[in-house]
Amino acid sequence: MEIGGLQTVVGFFLGLGASVLLPIILFILSLVFGAKPGKSIRSALMFGVGFIGLNLVIGLLSSNIGPVSQSMVSRFGLQYDIIDVGWPACASIAFGSKISTLIIPAGILLNLLLIFTKVTKTINIDIWNYWHFAFVGGLVQWATGNIWYGLISALIFSAAMLYLADWTGPAIQQTMKLPGISIPHGFSAAPIPFAILINKIIDLIPGLRDVKGDPETVKKKFGLMGEPLIMGVVIGLVLSGVAYIGVGPWTDWLGKMLSTGVSLGAVMVLMPRMVSLLMEGLIPLSDAARDFLQKKSGDREIYIGLDSAVIVGHPTAIATGLVMVPITLILAIILPGNKVIPFGDLAVLPFLVCMVIPIVKANVFRSIVISTVFMIPSIYIMNFLAEGTTAAAVAADFALPEGANLVTSICDGGNWIPALFLALSNNFWIGNIAVVAVLAVLWWRLKKNPAGWHKLAGYEAEKVEK
């Protein structure tokens, strides 16, 4: 099949959307692992229902954060040269490129090879988020003029995410109470190495290391004010107050404040409940996969790789993401040399912190500190990747916003991993071979000392239920 025909087939399946595509994959995998057809189809559809519900809640978050952010930008007269078009635009750019046609079948084959050779435990069924890999491939293709170089970089990126999924899987499962899953997400996994380092530094600073900020401690200390619902309402009122108070008649801004507060409170309550529906659909597949592998190869463990959306509903992730909205805007204003104002992607900030939660033991204070520090280089990376992102957008026939010369996003446009692959493209083979060598060493270290590495990611062996 020629690339054009393959692109049509791939485009059809991607056009179904994650809420349809993932249940289809789950259904097929369940049958492969020996689950009964009736149970397989019910669990797959339940997962689809949960995913649709989750996206509705994320949409509620975006529809409230977007106007608040826009009002802040307008109110303070912020105007910069580079436009943050948000992750949906970057996903469209990635899937509009020829790299996306190649990376999906090639990425699946690579994953299966690493599964069968027992290099990885993760089956990455999150086909939709292969766009992160395609985005990297598109950047490298733009820089080198070679589509195969782009594909190689995209595959190395996908392998690196399988490694991070294996490394963080036990901690994610324990903290989020989601057995058998891992998160090979190209954006959410990016802060992990930095989070571990910054968390260790905080441990060395008297006073800071003693600040308790996990949801249970907050709830005990502040009572009703510590409830996720009330936290969401309060954060919504504060954010919208900064954006709206004094703008127009008091009836307008007060109404917007109340609406935003209640909506963000609803997000804090509804997100975890949507995740529970996802897990109701996923557990039968996880059980079938475990039984299948035990029959075939003893007690081998397997993880189902999913979108980080399934863990973003943790109260610490949502609270941190909301607090990071004004912090990110302030950083963009004060950082010297910055030419971009983060706007279109501010609603993805909970995704930035969700995989950090086990590392900081769900401590909101630490997650805010880590996210703030991490956001500083991210803003500069948004500047660095803007030219490549714009060129990839033009190549994929993406319609740039009116008046925009350069576009970027917080999500992959501010991600250090795509920036690394782009920087290495000047010496492609030396750079990529070096990345593969480092990845091989890290994988070997994980295999040699899994307990130590899982502990670094936040897993606590003594808490395992017997």
C-alpha positions as CSV (number, residue, x, y, z in Angstrom):
1,M,0.0,0.0,0.0
2,E,1.4,3.4,-1.0
3,I,1.8,6.2,1.6
4,G,-1.3,8.0,0.2
5,G,-3.5,5.0,0.7
6,L,-2.1,4.2,4.1
7,Q,-2.6,7.8,5.1
8,T,-6.3,7.5,4.1
9,V,-6.8,4.4,6.3
10,V,-4.9,5.8,9.2
11,G,-6.8,9.1,8.8
12,F,-10.1,7.3,9.0
13,F,-9.3,5.5,12.3
14,L,-7.8,8.7,13.8
15,G,-10.9,10.6,12.7
16,L,-13.0,8.3,14.9
17,G,-11.5,10.0,17.9
18,A,-10.0,8.5,21.0
19,S,-13.4,7.8,22.6
20,V,-14.2,5.4,19.7
21,L,-10.7,4.2,18.7
22,L,-9.6,3.2,22.2
23,P,-12.7,1.0,22.9
24,I,-12.1,-0.8,19.6
25,I,-8.5,-1.5,20.5
26,L,-9.6,-2.6,24.0
27,F,-12.2,-5.0,22.6
28,I,-9.7,-6.6,20.2
29,L,-7.1,-7.0,22.9
30,S,-9.6,-8.5,25.3
31,L,-10.5,-11.1,22.8
32,V,-6.8,-11.8,22.1
33,F,-6.2,-12.3,25.8
34,G,-9.1,-14.8,26.1
35,A,-11.9,-12.7,27.6
36,K,-15.5,-13.6,26.7
37,P,-17.0,-11.5,23.8
38,G,-19.9,-10.3,25.9
39,K,-17.7,-9.1,28.7
40,S,-15.2,-7.7,26.3
41,I,-17.7,-5.5,24.4
42,R,-19.3,-4.3,27.6
43,S,-16.0,-3.3,29.2
44,A,-14.8,-1.6,26.0
45,L,-18.0,0.4,25.8
46,M,-17.8,1.4,29.4
47,F,-14.3,2.6,28.9
48,G,-15.6,4.7,26.0
49,V,-18.3,6.1,28.1
50,G,-15.8,7.0,30.8
51,F,-13.5,8.6,28.2
52,I,-16.3,10.7,26.8
53,G,-17.3,11.8,30.3
54,L,-13.7,12.7,31.1
55,N,-13.4,14.8,27.9
56,L,-16.7,16.5,28.8
57,V,-15.2,17.5,32.2
58,I,-11.9,18.6,30.6
59,G,-14.0,20.6,28.1
60,L,-15.7,22.3,31.1
61,L,-12.3,23.1,32.5
62,S,-11.1,24.5,29.2
63,S,-14.2,26.5,28.6
64,N,-13.8,28.3,31.9
65,I,-10.0,28.7,32.0
66,G,-9.9,30.0,28.4
67,P,-12.1,33.1,28.9
68,V,-10.4,33.8,32.3
69,S,-6.9,33.6,30.7
70,Q,-8.0,35.8,27.7
71,S,-9.4,38.4,30.1
72,M,-6.2,38.4,32.1
73,V,-4.2,38.9,28.9
74,S,-6.4,41.7,27.7
75,R,-6.7,43.4,31.1
76,F,-3.0,43.6,31.5
77,G,-2.3,44.6,27.9
78,L,-0.1,41.6,27.1
79,Q,0.9,41.3,23.5
80,Y,3.8,39.2,22.1
81,D,5.1,38.0,18.8
82,I,4.4,34.2,19.1
83,I,0.9,32.8,19.6
84,D,0.1,29.8,21.8
85,V,-2.4,27.9,19.6
86,G,-2.8,25.1,22.1
87,W,-2.3,21.3,21.9
88,P,-5.3,20.5,19.6
89,A,-3.6,22.6,16.9
90,C,-0.3,20.8,17.4
91,A,-2.1,17.4,17.2
92,S,-3.7,18.5,14.0
93,I,-0.3,19.6,12.7
94,A,1.2,16.2,13.7
95,F,-1.6,14.1,12.2
96,G,-1.6,16.2,9.0
97,S,2.0,15.2,8.3
98,K,3.2,12.0,6.4
99,I,5.1,11.1,9.6
100,S,1.9,10.2,11.4
101,T,1.0,7.7,8.7
102,L,4.3,5.9,9.3
103,I,4.7,6.3,13.0
104,I,1.5,4.5,14.0
105,P,2.2,1.1,12.4
106,A,5.9,1.4,13.0
107,G,5.3,2.4,16.7
108,I,3.0,-0.5,17.2
109,L,5.5,-2.9,15.7
110,L,8.3,-1.5,17.8
111,N,6.1,-1.9,21.0
112,L,5.3,-5.5,20.1
113,L,9.0,-6.3,19.5
114,L,9.9,-4.8,22.9
115,I,7.1,-6.7,24.6
116,F,8.0,-10.1,23.0
117,T,11.7,-9.6,23.8
118,K,10.7,-8.7,27.4
119,V,12.4,-5.3,27.2
120,T,9.2,-3.4,28.2
121,K,6.1,-4.3,30.2
122,T,3.9,-1.7,28.6
123,I,1.4,-2.2,25.8
124,N,0.8,1.3,24.6
125,I,-2.8,1.2,23.3
126,D,-3.1,5.0,23.4
127,I,-2.8,5.3,19.7
128,W,-4.3,8.8,19.6
129,N,-1.4,10.2,21.6
130,Y,1.1,8.9,19.0
131,W,0.7,12.4,17.7
132,H,3.4,13.5,20.3
133,F,5.8,11.2,18.5
134,A,4.6,12.4,15.1
135,F,5.2,16.0,16.2
136,V,8.8,15.2,17.0
137,G,9.1,13.4,13.6
138,G,7.7,16.4,11.8
139,L,10.2,18.8,13.5
140,V,13.1,16.6,12.6
141,Q,11.9,16.2,9.0
142,W,11.6,20.0,8.8
143,A,15.2,20.4,10.1
144,T,16.8,17.7,8.0
145,G,14.6,17.5,5.0
146,N,14.5,13.7,5.5
147,I,11.3,11.9,6.4
148,W,13.1,8.7,7.5
149,Y,15.2,10.7,10.0
150,G,12.0,12.1,11.3
151,L,10.6,8.6,11.7
152,I,13.7,7.3,13.5
153,S,13.5,10.2,16.0
154,A,9.8,9.6,16.5
155,L,10.4,5.9,17.2
156,I,13.2,6.6,19.7
157,F,10.8,9.0,21.4
158,S,8.1,6.3,21.6
159,A,10.6,3.9,23.1
160,A,11.7,6.4,25.7
161,M,8.1,6.8,26.7
162,L,7.7,3.1,27.2
163,Y,10.7,3.2,29.5
164,L,9.2,6.0,31.5
165,A,5.9,4.2,31.6
166,D,7.7,1.0,33.0
167,W,9.6,3.1,35.5
168,T,6.7,5.1,36.9
169,G,4.0,2.4,36.5
170,P,4.0,1.0,40.0
171,A,4.0,4.4,41.6
172,I,1.1,5.6,39.4
173,Q,-0.9,2.4,40.1
174,Q,-0.3,2.7,43.9
175,T,-1.0,6.5,44.2
176,M,-4.0,6.6,41.8
177,K,-5.4,3.2,42.8
178,L,-5.4,2.1,39.2
179,P,-4.0,-1.4,39.0
180,G,-2.2,-2.7,35.9
181,I,-1.8,0.6,34.0
182,S,1.1,2.9,33.0
183,I,1.3,6.2,31.3
184,P,3.5,6.5,28.1
185,H,2.4,10.1,27.5
186,G,4.8,12.3,25.6
187,F,3.9,15.5,27.5
188,S,3.0,14.4,31.0
189,A,6.2,12.2,31.4
190,A,8.5,15.1,30.5
191,P,8.7,16.7,34.1
192,I,9.6,13.4,35.8
193,P,13.4,13.7,35.9
194,F,13.2,17.3,37.0
195,A,10.6,16.6,39.6
196,I,12.7,13.9,41.2
197,L,15.7,16.3,41.4
198,I,13.7,19.3,42.7
199,N,11.9,17.1,45.2
200,K,15.3,15.9,46.6
201,I,16.5,19.6,46.8
202,I,13.3,20.5,48.8
203,D,14.1,17.6,51.2
204,L,17.4,19.4,52.0
205,I,15.8,22.8,52.9
206,P,14.6,23.2,56.5
207,G,11.1,24.6,56.7
208,L,10.2,23.8,53.1
209,R,10.6,20.1,53.5
210,D,8.2,20.2,56.5
211,V,5.3,21.8,54.6
212,K,2.4,19.3,54.4
213,G,0.1,19.8,51.4
214,D,-1.5,16.5,50.5
215,P,-5.3,16.4,50.1
216,E,-5.8,14.5,53.3
217,T,-3.7,16.9,55.4
218,V,-5.3,19.9,53.8
219,K,-8.7,18.4,54.5
220,K,-7.9,17.7,58.2
221,K,-6.3,21.1,58.7
222,F,-8.8,23.3,56.9
223,G,-12.0,21.2,57.3
224,L,-14.6,22.2,54.8
225,M,-12.1,24.5,53.0
226,G,-10.0,21.4,52.4
227,E,-12.7,19.6,50.4
228,P,-11.9,19.3,46.7
229,L,-15.3,20.8,45.8
230,I,-14.7,23.9,48.0
231,M,-11.0,24.2,46.8
232,G,-12.2,24.3,43.2
233,V,-14.8,26.9,44.0
234,V,-12.4,29.1,45.9
235,I,-9.6,28.8,43.2
236,G,-12.2,29.6,40.5
237,L,-13.5,32.7,42.4
238,V,-9.9,34.0,42.9
239,L,-8.8,33.4,39.3
240,S,-12.0,34.9,37.8
241,G,-11.8,37.8,40.3
242,V,-8.4,38.8,39.0
243,A,-9.7,38.5,35.5
244,Y,-13.1,40.1,35.8
245,I,-13.5,42.4,38.8
246,G,-14.1,46.0,37.6
247,V,-14.5,45.0,34.0
248,G,-18.0,46.1,33.0
249,P,-21.1,46.3,35.3
250,W,-20.8,44.5,38.6
251,T,-23.6,42.2,37.6
252,D,-21.5,40.9,34.7
253,W,-18.3,40.3,36.5
254,L,-19.9,38.9,39.6
255,G,-22.0,36.5,37.5
256,K,-18.8,35.3,35.6
257,M,-17.0,34.8,38.9
258,L,-19.8,32.7,40.4
259,S,-20.2,30.7,37.3
260,T,-16.4,30.0,37.1
261,G,-16.2,29.1,40.7
262,V,-19.1,26.6,40.6
263,S,-17.8,25.1,37.3
264,L,-14.3,24.5,38.7
265,G,-15.7,23.0,41.8
266,A,-17.7,20.6,39.6
267,V,-14.5,19.7,37.7
268,M,-12.8,18.8,41.1
269,V,-15.8,16.5,41.9
270,L,-16.6,15.0,38.5
271,M,-13.1,14.2,37.2
272,P,-12.3,11.4,39.6
273,R,-15.8,9.9,39.1
274,M,-15.2,9.7,35.3
275,V,-11.9,8.0,35.9
276,S,-13.7,5.4,38.0
277,L,-15.9,4.6,34.9
278,L,-12.7,4.2,32.8
279,M,-11.4,1.7,35.3
280,E,-14.6,-0.2,35.4
281,G,-14.1,-0.8,31.7
282,L,-10.3,-1.4,31.9
283,I,-10.1,-3.9,34.8
284,P,-11.5,-6.9,32.8
285,L,-8.8,-6.3,30.1
286,S,-6.2,-6.1,32.8
287,D,-7.3,-9.3,34.4
288,A,-7.5,-11.1,31.1
289,A,-4.0,-9.9,30.1
290,R,-2.5,-11.1,33.5
291,D,-4.2,-14.5,33.2
292,F,-3.0,-14.9,29.6
293,L,0.6,-14.0,30.4
294,Q,0.7,-16.2,33.5
295,K,-0.4,-19.2,31.3
296,K,2.1,-18.4,28.6
297,S,5.1,-17.2,30.6
298,G,4.6,-17.7,34.3
299,D,4.0,-14.6,36.4
300,R,5.2,-12.0,33.9
301,E,3.7,-8.6,34.6
302,I,2.1,-6.5,31.9
303,Y,0.9,-2.8,32.0
304,I,-1.8,-1.3,29.8
305,G,-0.4,2.1,28.5
306,L,-3.1,4.8,28.6
307,D,-3.6,8.5,28.2
308,S,-2.6,10.6,31.2
309,A,-6.2,11.8,31.2
310,V,-7.0,8.8,33.4
311,I,-4.9,10.2,36.2
312,V,-5.4,14.0,35.8
313,G,-8.5,13.9,38.0
314,H,-6.4,13.7,41.2
315,P,-7.2,16.8,43.3
316,T,-3.5,17.7,43.5
317,A,-3.2,17.7,39.7
318,I,-6.3,19.9,39.2
319,A,-5.5,22.3,42.1
320,T,-1.9,22.7,41.0
321,G,-2.9,23.2,37.4
322,L,-5.4,26.0,38.3
323,V,-2.9,27.8,40.5
324,M,-0.3,27.6,37.7
325,V,-2.5,29.6,35.4
326,P,-1.6,33.0,36.9
327,I,2.0,31.9,37.8
328,T,2.6,30.9,34.1
329,L,1.3,34.3,32.9
330,I,3.5,36.1,35.4
331,L,6.6,34.2,34.4
332,A,5.9,35.0,30.7
333,I,5.8,38.7,31.6
334,I,8.9,38.8,33.7
335,L,11.3,36.4,31.9
336,P,13.7,38.4,29.8
337,G,13.8,37.7,26.1
338,N,10.4,35.9,26.1
339,K,8.3,36.5,23.0
340,V,5.3,34.2,23.7
341,I,2.3,34.6,25.9
342,P,0.9,31.2,27.0
343,F,-2.8,31.3,26.4
344,G,-4.3,28.5,24.2
345,D,-2.8,25.7,26.4
346,L,-3.3,26.9,29.9
347,A,-6.0,24.3,30.4
348,V,-3.4,21.5,30.0
349,L,-1.5,22.5,33.1
350,P,-3.0,19.7,35.2
351,F,-1.6,17.3,32.6
352,L,1.9,18.8,33.3
353,V,1.8,17.7,37.0
354,C,-0.3,14.5,37.0
355,M,2.7,12.1,36.8
356,V,4.6,14.1,39.4
357,I,2.0,13.4,42.1
358,P,3.5,10.1,43.3
359,I,6.9,11.7,43.6
360,V,5.7,14.5,45.9
361,K,3.2,12.2,47.7
362,A,0.4,14.3,46.4
363,N,1.8,17.4,48.1
364,V,0.2,20.5,46.4
365,F,2.9,22.8,47.7
366,R,5.7,20.8,46.3
367,S,3.9,20.2,43.0
368,I,3.4,24.0,42.6
369,V,7.1,24.6,43.3
370,I,8.2,21.9,40.8
371,S,5.8,23.1,38.2
372,T,6.9,26.7,38.6
373,V,10.6,25.8,38.2
374,F,9.8,23.5,35.3
375,M,7.8,26.2,33.5
376,I,10.7,28.6,33.3
377,P,12.7,26.6,30.7
378,S,9.4,25.5,29.1
379,I,8.6,29.1,28.2
380,Y,12.0,29.5,26.6
381,I,11.5,26.2,24.7
382,M,8.2,27.5,23.4
383,N,10.3,30.3,21.9
384,F,12.9,27.9,20.5
385,L,10.5,25.6,18.9
386,A,8.2,28.2,17.4
387,E,9.9,28.4,14.0
388,G,9.9,24.6,13.6
389,T,6.3,24.3,14.8
390,T,5.2,27.0,12.4
391,A,7.0,25.3,9.5
392,A,5.5,21.9,10.3
393,A,2.1,23.6,10.5
394,V,2.5,25.1,7.0
395,A,3.7,21.8,5.7
396,A,0.6,20.1,7.1
397,D,-1.7,22.8,5.6
398,F,-2.8,24.0,9.0
399,A,-4.5,27.3,8.8
400,L,-2.6,29.7,11.0
401,P,-4.6,32.2,13.1
402,E,-5.1,35.6,11.4
403,G,-2.0,37.8,11.9
404,A,0.1,35.0,13.3
405,N,3.7,34.7,12.0
406,L,4.8,32.1,14.5
407,V,2.8,29.6,16.6
408,T,3.7,27.3,19.5
409,S,2.0,25.6,22.5
410,I,2.8,24.8,26.1
411,C,2.2,21.1,25.5
412,D,4.7,19.9,22.9
413,G,5.9,23.3,21.9
414,G,7.3,23.8,25.5
415,N,8.4,20.2,25.9
416,W,12.2,19.7,26.4
417,I,12.1,16.3,24.6
418,P,11.1,17.5,21.1
419,A,13.5,20.4,21.7
420,L,16.3,17.8,22.3
421,F,15.6,15.9,19.2
422,L,15.4,19.1,17.1
423,A,18.8,20.2,18.6
424,L,20.4,16.8,17.8
425,S,19.2,16.9,14.2
426,N,22.2,19.0,13.3
427,N,24.3,15.9,14.0
428,F,21.6,13.3,13.4
429,W,23.4,10.0,13.7
430,I,25.8,10.9,16.5
431,G,23.0,12.6,18.5
432,N,20.4,9.8,18.1
433,I,22.8,7.0,18.7
434,A,23.9,8.8,21.9
435,V,20.2,9.0,23.0
436,V,19.7,5.3,22.3
437,A,22.8,4.4,24.2
438,V,21.7,6.5,27.2
439,L,18.2,4.9,27.0
440,A,19.7,1.4,26.9
441,V,21.8,2.1,30.0
442,L,18.8,3.5,31.9
443,W,16.7,0.5,30.9
444,W,19.4,-1.8,32.1
445,R,19.6,0.0,35.4
446,L,15.9,-0.3,35.8
447,K,16.1,-4.1,35.2
448,K,19.0,-4.4,37.6
449,N,17.4,-2.4,40.5
450,P,13.7,-2.1,39.9
451,A,12.9,-1.5,43.6
452,G,15.3,1.4,43.8
453,W,14.1,3.1,40.6
454,H,10.4,2.6,41.4
455,K,11.0,4.2,44.8
456,L,12.5,7.2,43.0
457,A,9.3,7.6,41.1
458,G,7.2,7.5,44.3
459,Y,6.4,3.9,44.8
460,E,6.3,2.7,48.5
461,A,6.8,-1.0,48.9
462,E,5.7,-1.0,52.5
463,K,2.2,0.3,51.5
464,V,1.4,-2.7,49.2
465,E,-1.8,-4.3,50.4
466,K,-1.5,-7.9,51.3
